[in-house]
Amino acid sequence: MRFGLFIPQGWRLDLVDIPTDKHWSVMRDLATYADNSTWDSVWVYDHFHTVPVPTDEATHEAWTLMSAFAAVTDRVKLGQMCTAMSYRNPVYLAKVSSTNDIISGGRTQMGIGAGWYEHEWRAYGYGFPSAGERLGRLDEGVQIMRDAWRDGRVTFKGKHYQVDDAIVAPKPLQDGGLPLWIAGGGEKVTLRIAAKYAQYTNYSCNAEEFARKSQILAEHCRDVGTEYDAIVRSANFNAVIGSSESDVKERLERIRARQVSRAGEAAVDAMLANVASPDSATGTPEQVVARLQRLRDLGCEYAILYFPEAAYDRSGIEMFEREVIPALS
C-alpha cells in the first residue's frame, strides 16, 4: 500500500486562526516535510468555497499550489483530488498541467472528476449543468487532455468541447502524459470513463461500497476491453490519530473548537462525524491499521490521508508514519 498526504489549504477550515501571510509557509513546510519522509505524494482539493458551509475563510487555488509545490519539492508526486473538469477548458488545463510537469521534473498527477459543489459553481458563473452534462464534459475533456499530452497538438469536435489544432508545447515529461486519476463512484458513467482512460481510480473508503464499485469497474473493463488489474484503486481517508481513545477524543475536540468559530455547530458536527466514522482512519494506530488492512485486502493499493490538525500539530502524522505505514507498506 502506498500513501498520499493532503496539504491543508483552507477548504475544510483547516487554516483557521493562522494569519493569511503565513498560509503559504505552513503549506510549503508540510509539503517539504512529506517530501523528506515516507509519503509517496501530496494532494490538494480543487475548490473555491469552504465546507461545511461557504465562509470568508481562505481556500487556496489548487493548480497555483501545484506549481508552488513543484518548485519546492524534489521527490513526492503532486495531485489534486480532484480537479473539476468544467472549471477550466480542457485543452487549457492540458497546457497548465504540462507546464507543471516540467517544473516538477515529471511528478504531476491529474486527478479529475465531474464536480459537485453547486454553491461555488453558481457563484463563479459556471451555472450548474445536469449530472449527465457534467459527466459528458468529463469524458470529452479526458480525451482532449490525453491526446494533447501524447501528440503536442489536438483537434476535437465533441458535443461539449471543440478544439481546432491547439498546440500544447512543451509536452509533459512523463511518457504518454500525466497519470489520470478519475475520481468518483458513479456506477453507470464515471466508472465506465475510468475503465476507458484511468491509470488510477478513487472512490469510497467504505469496505462494502469499495468492493461493489471494484466489481462494477471490472465489468466495465471487460466491456470496453481494458485491463482491470492495471488500474490502481485508491481511497481517501480522514485521519485523527491518537495514542489512546481519550487522546483521539481530545484532538477532535480541539478541531471542533477551531471550526465552530467560523461555521455553525450543526454543520461542523456533521463534518466531524464523517472524520470520526468507522470508515475513517481515525483512532489509535492499531485501530487504523485494522481498518486500512481491510481495504487493502479488497484491492485498495493507495490511501490518501487528510489530517484536519496538520497545520497546527504534526504529531498525528508522525504517529501514522511510525506505526501505521510500516504495518501496511
Beta strands, then each sheet from edge to edge (+ up, - down):
strand 1: 2-6
strand 2: 41-44
strand 3: 77-80
strand 4: 83-84
strand 5: 110-113
strand 6: 153-157
strand 7: 162-167
strand 8: 180-183
strand 9: 200-202
strand 10: 232-238
strand 11: 300-306
sheet 1: 3+ 2+ 1+ 11+ 10+ 9+ 8+ 5+ 4+
sheet 2: 6+ 7-
end
